[in-house]
Amino acid sequence: MSALADLLARTRAENRPALVGYLPAGFPDKQTAIDAMVAMVEGGVDIVEVGLPYSDPVMDGLTIQRAADAALAGGTKVADVLDTVEAVAATGAPTLIMTYWNPVERVGVEDFASRLAAAGGAGLITPDLIPDEAEEWVSASDAHGLDRVFLVAPSSTDERLAMTAQASSGFLYATSVMGVTGTRSATSNAAPTLVSRVRAVSDIPVGVGLGVSNGDQAAEVGEFADLVIVGSALVARLLGAGSDTAKGVADVRRLAEDLRAGVERARTADRPLDKGALA
Amino acid sequence: MTSTSASADPRPSSLPDEHGHFGRFGGRFMPEALIAPLDELERAWREAVVDPTFTAELDRMLREYANVPSPLYEATRLSERAGARFLLKREDLNHTGAHKVRNVLGQALLTKRMGKHRVIAETGAGQHGVATATACAYLDLECVVYMGEVDTQRQALNVARMQMLGATVIPVTTGSRTLKDAINEALRDWVSTVDDTHYLLGTAAGAHPFPEIVRDLTRGIGDEARAQSLELTGALPDAAAACVGGGSNAIGLFAGFLHDDAVRLYGFEAGGDGFETGRHAATITAGDVGVLHGTRSYLLQDEDGQTIESHSISAGLDYPGVGPEHAYLAETGRASYEPVTDDEAMAAFDLLCKTEGIIPAIESAHALAGALRLAPRLAEELGRPATILVNLSGRGDKDVHTAAEYFGLLDKDDA
């Protein structure tokens, strides 16, 4: 069983959702990004998504684009992303790379998989790779014991939900709204519908992302999702702190604590019956 | 080659396959959220092309509104200078001044058929944006055009044109602020608006089924030119040449001749300042296989797979990717692709102006320059002067300022 599967079995036994935090490698610089990811884990994040900054991130909203642009302008390379994975995985938290497909294909799918495994990485989340095009990645991930996290969306047909769940390992990433990444004041009610549609065809854990920005929303989403995925809100803390990187890291830690408290109370009776966060 | 029938080749293109692949190229590298809409688009397109109501309406629009079919013109003075018989497919005479009107009218009509009322598009220099805004005005569709902020400043007149036609132009301020970023932003719009919005992609690239749709909508260029060539000269040309950026005019031309093995197909890419300078847009010549904007093809990228900015005097060829069918035709050897530098293109531009009284788009001047280079090679190979068909994909009105600057015709204060 992979480290990721282990963890998800544990959180499932504890009847709480797992908390996933995303930050791009190399932003605002390589070391601060690593510090922020470690702080995120110390604050309560269970699983880390390390973003591989890419020149053409079509699934990302402005917040993540700005951070990725800055990371690339700062000279972040694939090798730096793998170093980051190694440093974060050393905390014991399962660490995946979130990457658009071309950088993997450019490095070489087999080579990338081998280097990721050597760095202690758990797998890849691939926002623009669908299982239909993933033959090479399926073989390489099998060979290196890496998890494959594909995405599903409210527009996915039942056939595609089943096929994509079948092709995935670790968990399945459900994009809860039709749109790009970014915090929203209200998460979408399409999310519970999508999760229950997945549950009808598969027992793979389902993560819900796109739009969660605070503990209350995390609690709300954690009621029905196996993993609560938070990205832009964390990135915004680093962007907001500007050159004060110590403050950025501290803000990330504080948000992680708030989110963790949210997932802890997600399925307890004393959770305030405040449906406002999802309204 | 077993047939020399005078009619257009009746065999349908066998590619892409059912997964949208041209050999190892093409496919769909897209967010899952867009897969169902792409499937819907594919279904709608397959139904439309066999529906006589749709095809008759599109034919009528092209004929009455867009001035299609465009003439095939024998450029005799140019031919005397070039050592080959030059036939020019006059797409520059179409409404909006380029071949692109074929694609936008077809996709806009398809948008209506799908019951959608909003169209989004990307544009580099503004030509596809203007064509899309035109089709949307004509068919009463809401139109939003994404354009890199750098390009809105370089091409302010085209921004005004789009606005006159009723379109909203949104400057894109992320990434390199040029065409590729405009495509990214249009995709981001589409993923959240796909229920009522069609993304009217401007070239034969992107995820399946776009390369197929754009090819099928532009293949009139090749089909017409084939019949016109037979009528005018009694034979097929020895070679057919087009410029290649994303590759829509070239794939439209080539589609008419794919099964005519005796007709050599040439695509001329933007060589910019010269291949060796690294400042160019010669994607097939200099690029590597990779994935960009939803398709696997050749692209300009660094060792980490990050897209590299392209450079060309011609905004319409200034794109770091290329359509997947061109990648396939290059790899199989059916078509040859060569770079043409800015200077070569501008020399051909000048020659066509002076010998024929035609001011071509700088994009089309690349095709002409490549064909001029080809003429002696073909003559030697054939033992006689060759007949070369060149797709004059667009007219040069939009390029007058760029050309005037290049040739030093402006006062320093104007430039």
Interface residues (C-beta under 8 A of the other chain):
Chain A: Y54 S55 D56 P57 V58 M59 G61 L62 Q65 R66 D69 L72 K77 V78 W101 N102 P103 V104 E105 R106 V107 P127 D128 L129 I130 D132 E133 F150 L151 V152 A153 P154 S155 S156 T157 R160 T164 T175 V177 M178 G179 V180
Chain B: H19 G27 R28 F29 M30 P31 E32 A33 L34 I35 A36 P37 T174 G175 S176 K180 D181 N184 L187 R188 V191 S192 V194 D288 G290 V291 L292 H293 G294 Q301 E303 D304 G305 Q306 T307
